[in-house]
Amino acid sequence: MNSRERQLATIRREPTDRISVDAIWVENQAEIAKYLDIDPATVLDRLGIDGRWLSAPYTGKVREPENGFHFTEWGTPSTMDYSLYRINPLANVKSVSEVDKYPWPDPAQYDFATTSQWAKTLSEKYAVRGPYFRPIFCQACDLFGIEEAL
């Protein structure tokens, strides 16, 4: 079975050749590749990860890196976690007009055409899902800070 067949069989509760393995994110792929002395593009296969998730890349302008951290199109640190380094750009807003003035990402700047091509290519071998699940509450915490979001 290939990864796609394995995941689809698992969803249908059918027998598989092995347990299907998936991960939302493997954040240290470069380090794993170096340790195993393999091409970074092959890490997920080497780990036996069956699924692949896709998200449309943002092609618009994003905030410049600061203190070694990169930022998302939302102007929040791209740490993929709730680490100690937090910049909550809307933490101190006092009015709706301040929120309205915030430089929100432009929906037209997401590259869905490239994502569609990736999906077509990857879906021959892998179960593909996406976009990456990110609850609105998590985005609110990043923008306003968890206390304000609550």
N, C-alpha and C positions, 0 to 999 in steps of 0.2 A: 504494500500500500504506500502511496505517497502521502505527504502531510495533509493535503486537502481531503483525500479519501478517508483518512484516519479520523480527522476532526468531524467530517460530516457523518461518518458511521457512528461516532461517539454521540453526536447530537441525536441521531435516530435510535440510539440504544442498541446498536448492532455490534457483533464481535469485531475486534480489531486485532492487528498483528502485535500491537503493544499499547500501553496506556498513552493516550494523547497528552502531550505536554504543551502548555502555552504560558506566556508571560506578557503582562501589559508593557513592561519596559525592562530592558537589560541595560542599565546605565553605564556600565564599565566595559563595553565591548572592546574598546581599543586596548585596555589593559589585559583582557582575556586573550585577545589575539596575540599580543606580544608574549604573554606567558606560554601560550601553546605554540608559538611560532607559526601562526597561520594568517591568511589574508583576513582582515577585519570584516570583509563582506561575507565570510563563511561562518562567523561565530554562531549565529542562531542555528544554522544547520548542525554544526558540531555539537551544540548543546541539546540537539533534538527538539528544538522548539518548532511546533507544527504550524501555528497560526502567524499571520502577519497583519498588523494594523496599519492603516493609512490615514493621513490627515493632509488636507490641502495646505501646501506651503504658502506663507504670507510673503508677497513680493513687494509690499510697500515699505516705506521708511520706518525703521525702528530706532529706538534710543541707542546711542553709542554705548559700548561697554564701559563699565565703571568698576574700579577695584577688582578687576579680573572676572567680573560677572557680566554675562550677556543678558539682554532683555527680550521679552516677548513683544509682540505687536501691541499688547495692552499696556506696555510701559512698566511691567513688573519683572522682577528677576526671573530668569529662566533656569531655576534650580531644580524643577520637577519634584520639589518636596516642600516641606514647611520648616526649612532650616532656620538658623538663628539670623542669617543675613536677610532682612526683609526691608523692602522699601514699599510702603503702601501709599501710592501717589494721591489717593483721595481720602486719606486718614483725617485730614483737618478741614475738609470742606464744611461750610456752614449753610449753603443754600443750593437749591436745585440749579440755579443759573451757573454755579461753579461746576457742577457735574456736567451740565450741558456744554460748557466751554472746554472740557477735557478733550484731548486729541484722541478720539476713539478710532479703532482700526476701521479701514475702509473695506466693506465687504467685497467690493469689486477687485480688490488686490489679492484675493485668494486664488491660487492657481489650480482650479478644478480640472482643467484639461490635462495637465500633467498627472494629477492624481488618478484620473480616469485611465490613462495609459498604463500607469503602474499597476492599477487594479487588474486590467486585462492581462498584463504580462504575468503578474504574480499568481493570479487565480488558476492558472494551469496546474500549478504544483501545490499551492497553499490555500488554506481557508483564509479569506481576506475579510477584514471588518474595519469599520471606521465610520465616521471620524472618531478620533480618540475621544473617549468619554471623559468629560470634564464638567461636573455639575456646576450650575450657576452659582451655588453657594461657595464653591472653591474659588471661583473667579472674584466673587464679592469679597471674600477674605483677603485675596491678594491685593485688590484695589483699595479697600477701606480699612483693612486690619480686622482680625477676628473679633475683637470686642465690639467694634462698630457694626460689623456684619451681623453679629448676634442680636 
